[in-house]
């Protein structure tokens, strides 16, 4: 495949990521408010958002098998169909005031995400080894466009029609249809098994258990999971916390927009930083940025506190998640990639599900300060794994 074709694929995946992420950010901005309206109990208002991660976790493994069987392009098209369905069902749920249907609609958003999570890995597969970090970063940077589109789409559509929020969620269907058209033009090679010089298949596919036991794999898993769990728990709780502090929905949407910019703008240079300083140093930098987030979040409840804190929350997530994803590409062979990628994202989104489910209850019983203090144990777990990896790396250099 020619180099220009490879990077054309990365650009198409960037656009598809932007469209998908716009819908996801719209859901993150409004779902808790819809949940507050439909749920029988306030502590359940964040349940629909949490079920997005559940839907993703349960889709990751089936998605990997589908992609391996039919190829990345066709697999991604299946994902967009799930996105179309999620918008239609959520629209119906809001019109009919069905909390259960709304939960299922959010789960379908997660199922779509289960396929879209492989966009970054498809981009990494499409370029030479030394460009993998840049390709992953560039695709994830599609969220920059989504940072403007998602919250603004939420603000423009939330009061359309007789039923608030209904037309916001139907817009997910149109975003998914657009992504379907973009992904149709992908030209990705089918998975092949590397052959030895004598033409016989000599590739040994290791058991998943053996790959997971590697310290580098554990570091990648912990970095991605901790970064995502901290970010998701706080992001889920923020619109509700701001509502209780008297802020308007538009102000909450603006804070989420700044947060998403913090998540994705660094993607334009995270890959370069990884190439210059090393993956584990970028991950450690993400942890430090999360600590700075806590300082801003716990120092006050003003509008600017929320904006600056949520920007830092996004940057911390970016460094830890891209760092973990890049590190993961070092532990598997092409034959092993689908199962390792699937396990990585299943593990990450399984952990996110637990953090998302706990957000509503923590906010109700512990308040905004309490939910921020609750993430500290997670932040203490990650440096230990990164330090162990760094010690092993230094030892191997001396050897």
BELVENMO-V441926 format. One record per helix or strand of 2 or more residues. SS is the DSSP state (2 for helix, 1 for strand). FROM is the first residue (numbers start at 1). LEN is the number of residues. Records with the same first field share a line. If there is no record, write none. Layout:
SS=FROM-LEN  FROM-LEN
//
This chain:
2=3-36  42-3  47-24  72-25  99-18  119-7  129-12  142-16  166-18  208-5  215-30  249-16  267-11  279-20  303-26  337-37  376-23
//
